[in-house]
């Protein structure tokens, strides 16, 4: 496996490269809202939790969001894999010179690449524009193990080509609801992480187990759990906000009984977002408490300081318990969302009859 001079994360979270897809499609002249891309990819409905590495949970992928986006939007696409860098570079350079757009995995996301007018160079764009030659790109293009469904260690590039059909908004929405129902209701483990609604119970169970341990034995668990409350939780919250934006944008496509179900779904997601925001605040409060406790461990406490420390420990445990209750409440609301999507899909099938 290739080794860079500086260590890099294995791969970036999927939510991040939907932003790159948005930029890539805009570059190709397709003005598609980010919320639309995010929702049709299935990302807002995907949740996982790995007790051994909660911070890595967003990387656990059961489906290919890029392939899903392109299939739904009628975009031709290809996923290429090469074992060695020289072959991968040659393929990328040729593809870009043919006017195609390629997404490749970086440590900071999945920038898209376009052709450069200078021979032997390519242009990477992801909120910025930077030119790479073959040697420079080799230090940023991650050789990843098991990228998407191929499962081979090497260099991957995802090509987005021309549009060959225009999607039907109603059928696209029904497809989104079916995918949402599948991803949310999924109850299995992938790479050691619990997926779907099972992820909430895995997180709640991890919190419960940590609360049963002695303080010194539980601190590693506390640290892992609280890391999930940072980037992973922020991504989940962003995704749910995108769902509401998407539902509101397509609402006028539906009518009569469907509209009532749509309004119910929007209300469910508004409730979910409210709880997620509260959970994020609670996680941050717990993180600050634990940090303060960790910083005070180096001091030689007096009797009064020991009492104060035990009080702050109890306060921290109470805050973590409150987080657990919120997680279980969110799981209940997510189950309600599954039921509502199921009702919408069933109604659409009846209307077809």
TORGUKE-340362 format. One record per residue (C-alpha): residue number from 1; residue in one letter; chain; x, y, z. Coordinates in nm, 3 decimals. Layout:
<sites>
{NUM 'A' 'A' {X Y Z}};
...
</sites>
This chain:
<sites>
{1 'X' 'A' {0.000 0.000 0.000}};
{2 'X' 'A' {0.126 0.350 -0.083}};
{3 'X' 'A' {0.252 0.554 0.213}};
{4 'X' 'A' {0.248 0.936 0.209}};
{5 'X' 'A' {0.504 1.148 0.392}};
{6 'X' 'A' {0.231 1.266 0.628}};
{7 'X' 'A' {-0.043 1.037 0.764}};
{8 'X' 'A' {-0.389 1.090 0.616}};
{9 'X' 'A' {-0.734 0.964 0.713}};
{10 'X' 'A' {-0.838 0.653 0.523}};
{11 'X' 'A' {-1.127 0.819 0.340}};
{12 'X' 'A' {-1.364 1.112 0.374}};
{13 'X' 'A' {-1.723 1.085 0.490}};
{14 'X' 'A' {-1.983 1.044 0.211}};
{15 'X' 'A' {-2.179 1.356 0.310}};
{16 'X' 'A' {-1.875 1.561 0.217}};
{17 'X' 'A' {-1.846 1.443 -0.140}};
{18 'X' 'A' {-2.209 1.516 -0.226}};
{19 'X' 'A' {-2.097 1.880 -0.198}};
{20 'X' 'A' {-1.830 1.799 -0.457}};
{21 'X' 'A' {-2.093 1.641 -0.683}};
{22 'X' 'A' {-2.292 1.963 -0.657}};
{23 'X' 'A' {-1.991 2.168 -0.765}};
{24 'X' 'A' {-1.909 1.923 -1.044}};
{25 'X' 'A' {-2.262 1.934 -1.187}};
{26 'X' 'A' {-2.266 2.314 -1.164}};
{27 'X' 'A' {-1.937 2.311 -1.356}};
{28 'X' 'A' {-2.114 2.104 -1.623}};
{29 'X' 'A' {-2.399 2.356 -1.644}};
{30 'X' 'A' {-2.658 2.163 -1.439}};
{31 'X' 'A' {-2.826 2.383 -1.179}};
{32 'X' 'A' {-2.953 2.126 -0.927}};
{33 'X' 'A' {-3.010 2.235 -0.563}};
{34 'X' 'A' {-2.772 2.082 -0.310}};
{35 'X' 'A' {-3.065 1.963 -0.096}};
{36 'X' 'A' {-3.203 1.772 -0.396}};
{37 'X' 'A' {-2.869 1.600 -0.459}};
{38 'X' 'A' {-2.821 1.520 -0.093}};
{39 'X' 'A' {-3.163 1.363 -0.050}};
{40 'X' 'A' {-3.168 1.157 -0.371}};
{41 'X' 'A' {-2.825 1.019 -0.273}};
{42 'X' 'A' {-2.983 0.871 0.041}};
{43 'X' 'A' {-2.723 1.031 0.270}};
{44 'X' 'A' {-2.968 1.207 0.507}};
{45 'X' 'A' {-3.135 0.874 0.580}};
{46 'X' 'A' {-2.815 0.683 0.648}};
{47 'X' 'A' {-2.691 0.645 1.005}};
{48 'X' 'A' {-2.435 0.413 1.158}};
{49 'X' 'A' {-2.261 0.375 1.492}};
{50 'X' 'A' {-1.939 0.187 1.561}};
{51 'X' 'A' {-1.872 0.157 1.938}};
{52 'X' 'A' {-1.502 0.090 1.877}};
{53 'X' 'A' {-1.461 0.405 1.669}};
{54 'X' 'A' {-1.772 0.629 1.682}};
{55 'X' 'A' {-1.593 0.916 1.509}};
{56 'X' 'A' {-1.542 0.690 1.208}};
{57 'X' 'A' {-1.912 0.594 1.194}};
{58 'X' 'A' {-2.001 0.818 0.895}};
{59 'X' 'A' {-1.757 0.622 0.680}};
{60 'X' 'A' {-1.962 0.302 0.709}};
{61 'X' 'A' {-2.142 0.281 0.375}};
{62 'X' 'A' {-2.393 0.017 0.270}};
{63 'X' 'A' {-2.476 0.173 -0.067}};
{64 'X' 'A' {-2.298 0.392 -0.323}};
{65 'X' 'A' {-2.438 0.747 -0.292}};
{66 'X' 'A' {-2.258 0.875 -0.603}};
{67 'X' 'A' {-2.394 0.597 -0.820}};
{68 'X' 'A' {-2.740 0.657 -0.671}};
{69 'X' 'A' {-2.732 1.030 -0.753}};
{70 'X' 'A' {-2.629 0.971 -1.114}};
{71 'X' 'A' {-2.881 0.691 -1.171}};
{72 'X' 'A' {-3.171 0.897 -1.032}};
{73 'X' 'A' {-3.077 1.212 -1.225}};
{74 'X' 'A' {-3.018 1.033 -1.554}};
{75 'X' 'A' {-2.642 1.096 -1.564}};
{76 'X' 'A' {-2.407 0.853 -1.731}};
{77 'X' 'A' {-2.129 0.751 -1.493}};
{78 'X' 'A' {-1.840 0.511 -1.447}};
{79 'X' 'A' {-1.641 0.391 -1.147}};
{80 'X' 'A' {-1.281 0.299 -1.230}};
{81 'X' 'A' {-1.024 0.122 -1.017}};
{82 'X' 'A' {-0.649 0.088 -1.074}};
{83 'X' 'A' {-0.405 -0.094 -0.853}};
{84 'X' 'A' {-0.102 0.126 -0.927}};
{85 'X' 'A' {-0.076 0.502 -0.939}};
{86 'X' 'A' {0.082 0.537 -1.286}};
{87 'X' 'A' {-0.210 0.357 -1.452}};
{88 'X' 'A' {-0.460 0.560 -1.247}};
{89 'X' 'A' {-0.294 0.889 -1.349}};
{90 'X' 'A' {-0.293 0.794 -1.717}};
{91 'X' 'A' {-0.662 0.705 -1.700}};
{92 'X' 'A' {-0.752 1.027 -1.518}};
{93 'X' 'A' {-0.553 1.243 -1.760}};
{94 'X' 'A' {-0.715 1.078 -2.063}};
{95 'X' 'A' {-1.067 1.102 -1.918}};
{96 'X' 'A' {-1.032 1.471 -1.838}};
{97 'X' 'A' {-0.891 1.550 -2.182}};
{98 'X' 'A' {-1.205 1.388 -2.324}};
{99 'X' 'A' {-1.412 1.646 -2.136}};
{100 'X' 'A' {-1.528 1.421 -1.852}};
{101 'X' 'A' {-1.540 1.517 -1.483}};
{102 'X' 'A' {-1.383 1.285 -1.225}};
{103 'X' 'A' {-1.420 1.271 -0.848}};
{104 'X' 'A' {-1.133 1.114 -0.656}};
{105 'X' 'A' {-1.085 1.062 -0.279}};
{106 'X' 'A' {-0.873 1.313 -0.088}};
{107 'X' 'A' {-0.814 1.342 0.285}};
{108 'X' 'A' {-1.031 1.655 0.288}};
{109 'X' 'A' {-1.317 1.529 0.074}};
{110 'X' 'A' {-1.371 1.425 -0.285}};
{111 'X' 'A' {-1.271 1.715 -0.513}};
{112 'X' 'A' {-1.373 1.697 -0.877}};
{113 'X' 'A' {-1.116 1.729 -1.151}};
{114 'X' 'A' {-1.123 1.892 -1.492}};
{115 'X' 'A' {-0.872 1.922 -1.776}};
{116 'X' 'A' {-0.593 2.178 -1.769}};
{117 'X' 'A' {-0.469 2.367 -2.074}};
{118 'X' 'A' {-0.112 2.289 -1.964}};
{119 'X' 'A' {0.010 1.945 -2.077}};
{120 'X' 'A' {0.079 1.700 -1.795}};
{121 'X' 'A' {-0.142 1.882 -1.544}};
{122 'X' 'A' {-0.499 1.852 -1.414}};
{123 'X' 'A' {-0.716 2.097 -1.221}};
{124 'X' 'A' {-0.876 2.004 -0.889}};
{125 'X' 'A' {-1.178 2.200 -0.767}};
{126 'X' 'A' {-1.359 2.174 -0.434}};
{127 'X' 'A' {-1.439 2.524 -0.318}};
{128 'X' 'A' {-1.097 2.614 -0.458}};
{129 'X' 'A' {-0.901 2.567 -0.779}};
{130 'X' 'A' {-0.554 2.416 -0.773}};
{131 'X' 'A' {-0.336 2.266 -1.044}};
{132 'X' 'A' {-0.162 1.930 -0.998}};
{133 'X' 'A' {0.094 1.742 -1.199}};
{134 'X' 'A' {0.140 1.367 -1.164}};
{135 'X' 'A' {0.387 1.387 -0.875}};
{136 'X' 'A' {0.189 1.645 -0.676}};
{137 'X' 'A' {-0.137 1.456 -0.708}};
{138 'X' 'A' {0.024 1.134 -0.585}};
{139 'X' 'A' {0.057 1.289 -0.237}};
{140 'X' 'A' {-0.314 1.371 -0.217}};
{141 'X' 'A' {-0.496 1.097 -0.407}};
{142 'X' 'A' {-0.573 0.838 -0.142}};
{143 'X' 'A' {-0.519 0.472 -0.211}};
{144 'X' 'A' {-0.822 0.337 -0.030}};
{145 'X' 'A' {-0.912 -0.011 0.085}};
{146 'X' 'A' {-1.260 -0.124 -0.011}};
{147 'X' 'A' {-1.388 0.200 -0.162}};
{148 'X' 'A' {-1.760 0.147 -0.221}};
{149 'X' 'A' {-1.866 -0.196 -0.337}};
{150 'X' 'A' {-1.549 -0.314 -0.512}};
{151 'X' 'A' {-1.355 -0.388 -0.197}};
{152 'X' 'A' {-1.007 -0.369 -0.354}};
{153 'X' 'A' {-0.713 -0.163 -0.230}};
{154 'X' 'A' {-0.613 0.096 -0.488}};
{155 'X' 'A' {-0.693 0.420 -0.669}};
{156 'X' 'A' {-1.052 0.505 -0.758}};
{157 'X' 'A' {-1.207 0.768 -0.980}};
{158 'X' 'A' {-1.579 0.827 -1.029}};
{159 'X' 'A' {-1.665 0.977 -1.368}};
{160 'X' 'A' {-1.976 1.188 -1.425}};
{161 'X' 'A' {-2.059 1.211 -1.793}};
{162 'X' 'A' {-2.348 1.350 -2.000}};
{163 'X' 'A' {-2.714 1.337 -1.911}};
{164 'X' 'A' {-2.908 1.081 -2.113}};
{165 'X' 'A' {-3.256 1.143 -1.972}};
{166 'X' 'A' {-3.457 1.386 -1.759}};
{167 'X' 'A' {-3.596 1.243 -1.434}};
{168 'X' 'A' {-3.966 1.250 -1.349}};
{169 'X' 'A' {-4.009 1.444 -1.023}};
{170 'X' 'A' {-4.289 1.227 -0.887}};
{171 'X' 'A' {-4.115 0.900 -0.964}};
{172 'X' 'A' {-3.790 1.041 -0.826}};
{173 'X' 'A' {-3.965 1.130 -0.500}};
{174 'X' 'A' {-4.116 0.783 -0.466}};
{175 'X' 'A' {-3.772 0.634 -0.533}};
{176 'X' 'A' {-3.629 0.857 -0.260}};
{177 'X' 'A' {-3.891 0.740 -0.011}};
{178 'X' 'A' {-3.824 0.374 -0.092}};
{179 'X' 'A' {-3.449 0.425 -0.050}};
{180 'X' 'A' {-3.507 0.621 0.273}};
{181 'X' 'A' {-3.723 0.344 0.412}};
{182 'X' 'A' {-3.459 0.084 0.323}};
{183 'X' 'A' {-3.164 0.275 0.473}};
{184 'X' 'A' {-3.347 0.383 0.788}};
{185 'X' 'A' {-3.501 0.043 0.857}};
{186 'X' 'A' {-3.180 -0.147 0.788}};
{187 'X' 'A' {-3.082 -0.359 1.088}};
{188 'X' 'A' {-2.742 -0.508 1.031}};
{189 'X' 'A' {-2.373 -0.453 1.098}};
{190 'X' 'A' {-2.120 -0.332 0.841}};
{191 'X' 'A' {-1.750 -0.309 0.930}};
{192 'X' 'A' {-1.838 -0.342 1.298}};
{193 'X' 'A' {-2.089 -0.057 1.286}};
{194 'X' 'A' {-2.463 -0.089 1.347}};
{195 'X' 'A' {-2.669 0.051 1.060}};
{196 'X' 'A' {-3.014 0.209 1.034}};
{197 'X' 'A' {-3.235 0.248 1.341}};
{198 'X' 'A' {-3.018 -0.015 1.510}};
{199 'X' 'A' {-2.744 0.250 1.525}};
{200 'X' 'A' {-2.944 0.454 1.777}};
{201 'X' 'A' {-2.977 0.154 2.005}};
{202 'X' 'A' {-2.606 0.077 1.966}};
{203 'X' 'A' {-2.523 0.433 2.074}};
{204 'X' 'A' {-2.772 0.425 2.363}};
{205 'X' 'A' {-2.631 0.087 2.470}};
{206 'X' 'A' {-2.274 0.218 2.458}};
{207 'X' 'A' {-2.374 0.508 2.681}};
{208 'X' 'A' {-2.553 0.272 2.921}};
{209 'X' 'A' {-2.252 0.040 2.945}};
{210 'X' 'A' {-2.019 0.331 3.011}};
{211 'X' 'A' {-2.240 0.459 3.291}};
{212 'X' 'A' {-2.213 0.123 3.468}};
{213 'X' 'A' {-1.832 0.132 3.482}};
{214 'X' 'A' {-1.606 0.289 3.743}};
{215 'X' 'A' {-1.498 0.639 3.648}};
{216 'X' 'A' {-1.137 0.555 3.557}};
{217 'X' 'A' {-1.243 0.255 3.347}};
{218 'X' 'A' {-1.515 0.448 3.165}};
{219 'X' 'A' {-1.320 0.752 3.049}};
{220 'X' 'A' {-1.212 0.596 2.720}};
{221 'X' 'A' {-1.575 0.513 2.646}};
{222 'X' 'A' {-1.681 0.867 2.735}};
{223 'X' 'A' {-1.424 1.012 2.497}};
{224 'X' 'A' {-1.533 0.787 2.209}};
{225 'X' 'A' {-1.903 0.855 2.259}};
{226 'X' 'A' {-1.857 1.230 2.274}};
{227 'X' 'A' {-1.659 1.230 1.948}};
{228 'X' 'A' {-1.971 1.097 1.775}};
{229 'X' 'A' {-2.147 1.409 1.899}};
{230 'X' 'A' {-1.916 1.627 1.689}};
{231 'X' 'A' {-1.878 1.569 1.311}};
{232 'X' 'A' {-2.107 1.263 1.280}};
{233 'X' 'A' {-2.394 1.430 1.465}};
{234 'X' 'A' {-2.343 1.756 1.272}};
{235 'X' 'A' {-2.370 1.564 0.945}};
{236 'X' 'A' {-2.689 1.392 1.058}};
{237 'X' 'A' {-2.841 1.727 1.154}};
{238 'X' 'A' {-2.740 1.881 0.821}};
{239 'X' 'A' {-2.898 1.588 0.639}};
{240 'X' 'A' {-3.232 1.616 0.819}};
{241 'X' 'A' {-3.247 1.988 0.739}};
{242 'X' 'A' {-3.189 1.898 0.373}};
{243 'X' 'A' {-3.482 1.653 0.388}};
{244 'X' 'A' {-3.722 1.929 0.494}};
{245 'X' 'A' {-3.590 2.159 0.221}};
{246 'X' 'A' {-3.640 1.883 -0.036}};
{247 'X' 'A' {-3.990 1.790 0.081}};
{248 'X' 'A' {-4.099 2.154 0.072}};
{249 'X' 'A' {-3.951 2.202 -0.277}};
{250 'X' 'A' {-4.147 1.910 -0.429}};
{251 'X' 'A' {-4.468 1.951 -0.227}};
{252 'X' 'A' {-4.660 2.113 -0.515}};
{253 'X' 'A' {-4.591 1.807 -0.729}};
{254 'X' 'A' {-4.843 1.614 -0.519}};
{255 'X' 'A' {-5.208 1.667 -0.432}};
{256 'X' 'A' {-5.505 1.566 -0.217}};
{257 'X' 'A' {-5.432 1.274 0.018}};
{258 'X' 'A' {-5.064 1.280 -0.070}};
{259 'X' 'A' {-5.030 1.638 0.055}};
{260 'X' 'A' {-5.160 1.544 0.400}};
{261 'X' 'A' {-4.893 1.273 0.426}};
{262 'X' 'A' {-4.629 1.516 0.303}};
{263 'X' 'A' {-4.722 1.768 0.570}};
{264 'X' 'A' {-4.706 1.494 0.832}};
{265 'X' 'A' {-4.357 1.396 0.710}};
{266 'X' 'A' {-4.238 1.758 0.725}};
{267 'X' 'A' {-4.371 1.789 1.081}};
{268 'X' 'A' {-4.191 1.467 1.182}};
{269 'X' 'A' {-3.861 1.600 1.048}};
{270 'X' 'A' {-3.911 1.934 1.219}};
{271 'X' 'A' {-3.950 1.745 1.548}};
{272 'X' 'A' {-3.645 1.534 1.468}};
{273 'X' 'A' {-3.433 1.841 1.394}};
{274 'X' 'A' {-3.541 2.004 1.720}};
{275 'X' 'A' {-3.430 1.697 1.918}};
{276 'X' 'A' {-3.104 1.666 1.722}};
{277 'X' 'A' {-3.018 2.028 1.797}};
{278 'X' 'A' {-3.088 1.972 2.165}};
{279 'X' 'A' {-2.876 1.656 2.153}};
{280 'X' 'A' {-2.589 1.847 1.994}};
{281 'X' 'A' {-2.606 2.111 2.268}};
{282 'X' 'A' {-2.609 1.840 2.535}};
{283 'X' 'A' {-2.316 1.659 2.377}};
{284 'X' 'A' {-2.118 1.982 2.370}};
{285 'X' 'A' {-2.206 2.050 2.734}};
{286 'X' 'A' {-2.094 1.698 2.829}};
{287 'X' 'A' {-1.773 1.741 2.627}};
{288 'X' 'A' {-1.691 2.064 2.808}};
{289 'X' 'A' {-1.758 1.902 3.147}};
{290 'X' 'A' {-1.533 1.606 3.068}};
{291 'X' 'A' {-1.258 1.834 2.941}};
{292 'X' 'A' {-1.270 2.037 3.262}};
{293 'X' 'A' {-1.254 1.717 3.468}};
{294 'X' 'A' {-0.959 1.587 3.266}};
{295 'X' 'A' {-0.767 1.911 3.309}};
{296 'X' 'A' {-0.817 1.900 3.687}};
{297 'X' 'A' {-0.679 1.545 3.717}};
{298 'X' 'A' {-0.319 1.669 3.717}};
{299 'X' 'A' {-0.376 1.879 4.028}};
{300 'X' 'A' {-0.331 1.748 4.382}};
{301 'X' 'A' {-0.683 1.803 4.515}};
{302 'X' 'A' {-0.767 1.923 4.860}};
{303 'X' 'A' {-1.062 1.782 5.050}};
{304 'X' 'A' {-1.298 2.053 4.920}};
{305 'X' 'A' {-1.167 2.009 4.564}};
{306 'X' 'A' {-1.232 1.634 4.585}};
{307 'X' 'A' {-1.593 1.701 4.683}};
{308 'X' 'A' {-1.625 1.948 4.397}};
{309 'X' 'A' {-1.476 1.697 4.156}};
{310 'X' 'A' {-1.721 1.423 4.260}};
{311 'X' 'A' {-2.005 1.670 4.214}};
{312 'X' 'A' {-1.886 1.752 3.860}};
{313 'X' 'A' {-1.852 1.382 3.782}};
{314 'X' 'A' {-2.213 1.323 3.885}};
{315 'X' 'A' {-2.316 1.622 3.677}};
{316 'X' 'A' {-2.134 1.479 3.376}};
{317 'X' 'A' {-2.296 1.138 3.419}};
{318 'X' 'A' {-2.638 1.304 3.441}};
{319 'X' 'A' {-2.569 1.499 3.121}};
{320 'X' 'A' {-2.465 1.182 2.940}};
{321 'X' 'A' {-2.778 1.007 3.065}};
{322 'X' 'A' {-2.981 1.294 2.921}};
{323 'X' 'A' {-2.806 1.239 2.587}};
{324 'X' 'A' {-2.906 0.873 2.598}};
{325 'X' 'A' {-3.271 0.963 2.651}};
{326 'X' 'A' {-3.262 1.203 2.357}};
{327 'X' 'A' {-3.104 0.939 2.133}};
{328 'X' 'A' {-3.386 0.695 2.212}};
{329 'X' 'A' {-3.646 0.967 2.154}};
{330 'X' 'A' {-3.492 1.043 1.812}};
{331 'X' 'A' {-3.502 0.673 1.724}};
{332 'X' 'A' {-3.877 0.673 1.793}};
{333 'X' 'A' {-3.933 0.973 1.567}};
{334 'X' 'A' {-3.720 0.815 1.295}};
{335 'X' 'A' {-3.943 0.507 1.314}};
{336 'X' 'A' {-4.242 0.739 1.266}};
{337 'X' 'A' {-4.071 0.878 0.956}};
{338 'X' 'A' {-4.029 0.524 0.819}};
{339 'X' 'A' {-4.401 0.462 0.873}};
{340 'X' 'A' {-4.492 0.786 0.698}};
{341 'X' 'A' {-4.273 0.711 0.395}};
{342 'X' 'A' {-4.431 0.366 0.381}};
{343 'X' 'A' {-4.777 0.526 0.376}};
{344 'X' 'A' {-4.677 0.760 0.092}};
{345 'X' 'A' {-4.538 0.473 -0.116}};
{346 'X' 'A' {-4.847 0.257 -0.056}};
{347 'X' 'A' {-5.076 0.543 -0.152}};
{348 'X' 'A' {-4.882 0.599 -0.473}};
{349 'X' 'A' {-4.925 0.232 -0.560}};
{350 'X' 'A' {-5.302 0.255 -0.499}};
{351 'X' 'A' {-5.328 0.567 -0.714}};
{352 'X' 'A' {-5.157 0.384 -1.000}};
{353 'X' 'A' {-5.423 0.114 -0.981}};
</sites>
